[in-house]
């Protein structure tokens, strides 16, 4: 990933509490703080930052979103990624994000 900053972490997946709510992985607070301090100027609407994510053998173009309640960036997990990588709610998954 040329010119992008790589962040690796392991975190639990969770589902937004709404019918058919999205699934997410929250970036750790210390990583989120570092990203916010250094890259906030690149954010688009609603705290959105373009990113590339990798879980297992799946890599995709996406965005992370800053959540003021959690004080962390959230990585949404699309259904096809969850299916391909057999991701369930509450499962710790190793994640790589390039910003």
C-alpha positions as CSV (number, residue, x, y, z in Angstrom):
1,X,0.0,0.0,0.0
2,X,2.0,2.9,-1.3
3,X,2.1,6.0,0.9
4,X,-0.6,4.6,3.2
5,X,-0.2,4.1,7.0
6,X,-0.8,0.5,8.1
7,X,-2.6,-0.3,11.4
8,X,-2.9,-3.9,12.7
9,X,-5.1,-4.9,15.6
10,X,-7.4,-7.6,16.9
11,X,-10.9,-6.6,18.0
12,X,-14.3,-8.2,18.5
13,X,-17.0,-7.8,15.9
14,X,-20.4,-6.3,17.0
15,X,-23.7,-5.4,15.5
16,X,-25.4,-2.1,15.6
17,X,-28.6,-2.4,17.8
18,X,-31.2,-1.9,15.1
19,X,-33.2,-4.4,12.9
20,X,-30.7,-5.6,10.3
21,X,-28.1,-3.4,11.8
22,X,-24.6,-3.2,10.3
23,X,-21.7,-5.2,11.7
24,X,-18.5,-3.4,12.7
25,X,-15.1,-3.7,14.2
26,X,-14.1,-0.8,16.4
27,X,-10.5,0.4,16.0
28,X,-8.7,0.5,19.4
29,X,-8.9,3.8,21.1
30,X,-5.1,4.5,20.9
31,X,-5.1,3.9,17.1
32,X,-8.3,5.9,16.7
33,X,-6.7,8.8,18.7
34,X,-3.5,8.7,16.6
35,X,-5.5,8.6,13.3
36,X,-7.8,11.5,14.4
37,X,-4.8,13.7,15.6
38,X,-2.9,13.1,12.3
39,X,-5.5,12.6,9.6
40,X,-8.7,14.4,10.7
41,X,-8.0,17.0,8.0
42,X,-8.6,14.2,5.4
43,X,-12.0,13.3,6.8
44,X,-15.1,13.7,4.6
45,X,-18.6,14.1,5.9
46,X,-19.5,12.4,9.2
47,X,-15.9,11.7,10.2
48,X,-15.4,9.4,7.1
49,X,-11.9,8.4,6.1
50,X,-11.2,6.4,3.0
51,X,-9.3,3.2,3.8
52,X,-8.3,-0.3,2.6
53,X,-9.1,-3.2,5.0
54,X,-7.9,-6.7,5.1
55,X,-9.3,-9.6,7.2
56,X,-8.0,-13.1,6.5
57,X,-7.7,-13.5,2.7
58,X,-10.2,-10.7,1.9
59,X,-9.0,-7.2,1.1
60,X,-11.3,-4.4,0.0
61,X,-11.7,-0.6,-0.4
62,X,-13.9,0.9,2.2
63,X,-14.0,3.8,4.7
64,X,-13.8,4.1,8.5
65,X,-16.2,6.4,10.4
66,X,-15.4,8.3,13.6
67,X,-18.0,7.5,16.3
68,X,-18.1,10.2,19.0
69,X,-19.9,7.9,21.4
70,X,-17.2,5.2,21.2
71,X,-14.4,7.8,20.6
72,X,-13.2,5.3,18.0
73,X,-13.3,4.8,14.3
74,X,-15.6,2.0,13.1
75,X,-14.9,-0.3,10.2
76,X,-18.1,-1.6,8.6
77,X,-18.1,-5.3,7.6
78,X,-20.0,-6.1,4.5
79,X,-22.1,-9.3,4.3
80,X,-19.9,-10.8,1.6
81,X,-16.7,-10.3,3.7
82,X,-18.4,-11.7,6.8
83,X,-19.5,-14.8,4.8
84,X,-16.2,-15.2,3.0
85,X,-14.2,-15.0,6.3
86,X,-16.8,-16.7,8.5
87,X,-17.1,-13.7,10.8
88,X,-19.6,-13.9,13.7
89,X,-20.6,-11.3,16.2
90,X,-18.4,-11.3,19.3
91,X,-15.5,-13.0,17.5
92,X,-12.0,-11.6,17.8
93,X,-10.6,-11.0,14.4
94,X,-7.2,-9.8,13.2
95,X,-7.7,-6.7,11.1
96,X,-5.4,-4.6,9.0
97,X,-6.4,-1.1,7.9
98,X,-4.4,1.2,5.6
99,X,-5.3,4.9,5.6
